[in-house]
Amino acid sequence: MVTVILDSLDEMQAFVSGQPAAAVYFAGEGCNVCTVLFPKVADLLRQEFPRVALGRVECGSHPDISAQHGVFSVPTLLLFFDGHEAQRYARNISISELRQALQRPYQLLFDE
């Protein structure tokens, strides 16, 4: 799975609307939690939910994207299904809770 770096509102909109399922990870420069957590989220999606596209926004470089999506703390993970935000996780993101939350909508969407 390749992580798409999102650098504008237009890229963000195209990414989310162009995928049946997408996850967008909002991170901050110098955020140690962001650095440690991102590979765990990416591994979970790659191994168990391979059809969920993963995007990343650097909040310090793109505050407009963060503000437009109501992201005011990092890390934040937004999950989109069919172009609509379905779930939001901020600050304390549990990989096991994320796995559990993704199972049913993923199964319904992709009929696996």
Buried (B, 14 or more C-beta within 10 A) or exposed (E): BEBBEBEEBEBBBEBBEEBBBBBBBBBBEEBEBBEEBBEEBBEBBBEEBEEBBBBBBBBEEBEEBBEEBEBEEBBBBBBBBEEEBBBEBBEEBEEEEBBEBBEEBBEEBEEE
